[in-house]
Amino acid sequence: MKIYSFLSLFKRNKLVDGASEHWWHQRLTAVMMVVLSLWVFFNISAIQSFEYYQLKIWASDLLNLFMLLILGLSMTYHSSLGLEVIIEDYIHQMSARNRLLKINKALHMFLSLLIVISLIWIKIGSLK
């Protein structure tokens, strides 16, 4: 079965809309986190010493920086999706639910921005 026909089956049957899209995003980010976490673990375990400067040099490498960025952003997105489900399932008062959903999104946007700024800071610091 070709990948195109497999994806068109999902699109044609509307399996990626609404709640199922949310479910797919959670599964995709979970798989990404497992793969990227293993990659980071094995790469860091190859470092000779775990001193601050060695880890900073490792993290400032462009490939490692990119992988850390993808890992961090997928973790915050996955967390946001999970908390959204919990809020929608267990908070029954609509005003409180909407307020908590907005707080959840704002908090995770802030965390994502913090991850990006931190990794840029590491890269800029390594250029000195």
C-alpha positions as CSV (number, residue, x, y, z in Angstrom):
1,M,0.0,0.0,0.0
2,K,1.4,3.3,-1.0
3,I,1.9,6.0,1.7
4,Y,-0.2,8.4,-0.4
5,S,-3.2,6.1,-0.5
6,F,-2.8,5.4,3.2
7,L,-2.9,9.1,4.0
8,S,-5.8,9.8,1.6
9,L,-7.8,7.1,3.4
10,F,-7.4,9.1,6.7
11,K,-8.3,12.3,4.9
12,R,-11.2,10.9,3.0
13,N,-12.8,9.3,6.1
14,K,-12.1,12.5,8.1
15,L,-10.0,10.6,10.7
16,V,-7.8,13.6,11.3
17,D,-10.5,16.1,12.3
18,G,-11.5,17.2,15.8
19,A,-11.0,14.8,18.6
20,S,-9.2,12.2,16.5
21,E,-6.8,14.9,15.2
22,H,-6.0,15.7,18.9
23,W,-5.5,12.0,19.6
24,W,-3.1,11.7,16.6
25,H,-1.1,14.7,17.7
26,Q,-0.7,13.2,21.1
27,R,0.5,9.9,19.7
28,L,2.8,11.6,17.2
29,T,4.4,13.8,19.9
30,A,4.8,10.7,22.2
31,V,6.6,8.8,19.5
32,M,8.8,11.8,18.8
33,M,9.7,12.2,22.4
34,V,10.7,8.6,22.8
35,V,12.9,8.7,19.7
36,L,14.5,12.0,20.5
37,S,15.0,11.1,24.2
38,L,16.8,8.0,23.2
39,W,18.9,10.0,20.7
40,V,19.8,12.6,23.4
41,F,20.6,9.9,25.9
42,F,22.9,8.0,23.6
43,N,24.6,11.2,22.4
44,I,25.2,12.5,25.9
45,S,26.5,9.1,27.1
46,A,29.2,9.4,24.5
47,I,30.6,12.5,26.1
48,Q,33.9,11.9,28.0
49,S,33.1,14.2,31.0
50,F,29.9,15.8,32.2
51,E,31.5,19.1,33.1
52,Y,29.5,22.3,32.4
53,Y,31.7,23.4,29.4
54,Q,31.7,20.0,27.8
55,L,27.9,19.9,27.9
56,K,27.7,23.5,26.7
57,I,29.9,22.6,23.7
58,W,27.8,19.5,23.0
59,A,24.5,21.5,23.2
60,S,25.9,24.3,21.0
61,D,26.5,22.0,18.0
62,L,23.9,22.8,15.4
63,L,22.4,19.3,15.0
64,N,22.3,18.8,18.8
65,L,20.7,22.2,19.3
66,F,18.1,21.4,16.6
67,M,17.3,18.0,18.2
68,L,17.0,19.6,21.7
69,L,14.7,22.3,20.2
70,I,12.4,19.7,18.6
71,L,12.4,17.6,21.8
72,G,11.6,20.6,24.0
73,L,8.8,21.9,21.7
74,S,7.3,18.4,21.3
75,M,7.3,18.0,25.1
76,T,5.5,21.3,25.7
77,Y,3.0,20.6,22.9
78,H,2.3,17.1,24.3
79,S,1.9,18.5,27.8
80,S,-0.5,21.1,26.5
81,L,-2.6,18.5,24.7
82,G,-2.7,16.3,27.8
83,L,-3.7,19.1,30.2
84,E,-6.3,20.2,27.7
85,V,-7.9,16.7,27.8
86,I,-7.9,16.7,31.6
87,I,-9.4,20.1,31.8
88,E,-12.1,19.3,29.3
89,D,-13.0,16.0,31.0
90,Y,-13.0,17.1,34.6
91,I,-13.9,20.8,34.7
92,H,-17.6,21.0,34.1
93,Q,-18.3,24.7,34.7
94,M,-17.8,26.3,31.3
95,S,-16.4,29.6,32.5
96,A,-13.8,27.9,34.7
97,R,-13.0,25.5,31.8
98,N,-12.5,28.2,29.3
99,R,-10.3,30.2,31.7
100,L,-8.2,27.2,32.5
101,L,-7.8,26.3,28.8
102,K,-6.6,29.9,28.1
103,I,-4.1,29.7,31.1
104,N,-2.9,26.3,29.8
105,K,-2.2,27.6,26.3
106,A,-0.5,30.8,27.6
107,L,1.7,28.8,30.0
108,H,2.8,26.4,27.3
109,M,3.4,29.2,24.9
110,F,5.6,30.8,27.5
111,L,7.4,27.6,28.1
112,S,8.0,27.1,24.4
113,L,9.3,30.6,24.1
114,L,11.6,30.0,27.1
115,I,13.0,26.9,25.4
116,V,13.7,28.7,22.2
117,I,15.4,31.6,24.0
118,S,17.4,29.3,26.2
119,L,18.8,27.3,23.2
120,I,19.6,30.6,21.3
121,W,21.3,31.8,24.5
122,I,23.4,28.6,24.5
123,K,24.3,29.0,20.9
124,I,25.2,32.7,21.2
125,G,27.3,32.0,24.3
126,S,29.3,29.3,22.5
127,L,30.2,31.8,19.7
128,K,32.2,34.0,22.2
